[in-house]
Amino acid sequence: MDERTLYLVVTGASSPRESAVDLVRAARDRGWAVTVVSTPMGTRFHDPHELAGISGDRVRVDFRPPGTGERLLPPDVLLACPLTFNSLNKIAAGFADTMAVAVVCEMLGCGVPTVCVPHLNEPLARHPAVGPSVQTLRAMGARVLYDTDSPAENRLPPWQEVLDTVDAAAGADTVGQR
Ligand SMILES: Cc1cc2nc3c(=O)[nH]c(=O)nc-3n(C[C@H](O)[C@H](O)[C@H](O)COP(=O)(O)O)c2cc1C
């Protein structure tokens, strides 16, 4: 059987507990072929060479020059994790000025099952843009793992829980809707 494809979008934030490399490894262990797309700022937080080594595919950061390369085909599922305040709000508002944000916007438009995991500190979480952005993404069909009742430092779920949601979103598991 062909491997299922997961696009992992990473941005300029990191979990204090688990790395993006851990996330790719855990996804690979669940049978996902992983293509990582990073914001330019994300490359400072998540080493593209390490990520490529684990995923077996180069990390995409920049838009390809017009008329060159291959268009990315819609994957089985897209995961944006960790997702910064900046990229969350840009996705919701439709500002596609990084490849990573453009890919999320396009794949939502293609109906690709999408899971978003914002990672915000408390002051950013208080910004009035956050609630409407989360609601917009949910209204577009994305599953957004963001529990405003949890303290900011515990709001980022463990990767296994994130991947349970990815599996559920792709219809590959029975964890159910969140
Ligand atoms: C050390 C450091 C940690 C950061 N942590 C976060 C964070 O947890 N969440 C967040 O939204 N932004 C965080 N930022 C700010 C983002 O990196 C910044 O807003 C950047 O413009 C995000 O760009 P991107 O969304 O294109 O990746 C952090 C910045 C630095 C320097």
The ligand as an ORCA input file, in Angstrom:
! r2SCAN-3c Opt
* xyz 0 1
  C      13.069     32.919     21.002
  C      11.765     33.239     20.326
  C      10.641     32.516     20.674
  C       9.408     32.793     20.069
  N       8.321     32.064     20.435
  C       7.124     32.329     19.858
  C       5.982     31.581     20.213
  O       6.012     30.661     21.039
  N       4.827     31.872     19.602
  C       4.715     32.864     18.661
  O       3.618     33.071     18.158
  N       5.786     33.595     18.303
  C       6.995     33.353     18.874
  N       8.094     34.079     18.507
  C       7.936     35.169     17.518
  C       7.895     34.654     16.077
  O       9.081     33.925     15.791
  C       7.761     35.870     15.145
  O       6.467     36.458     15.337
  C       7.958     35.543     13.697
  O       7.721     36.704     12.919
  C       7.039     34.431     13.250
  O       7.212     34.247     11.869
  P       6.472     33.050     11.104
  O       5.045     33.024     11.575
  O       6.584     33.442      9.675
  O       7.229     31.802     11.426
  C       9.311     33.821     19.098
  C      10.470     34.529     18.736
  C      11.684     34.238     19.343
  C      12.902     35.017     18.918
*
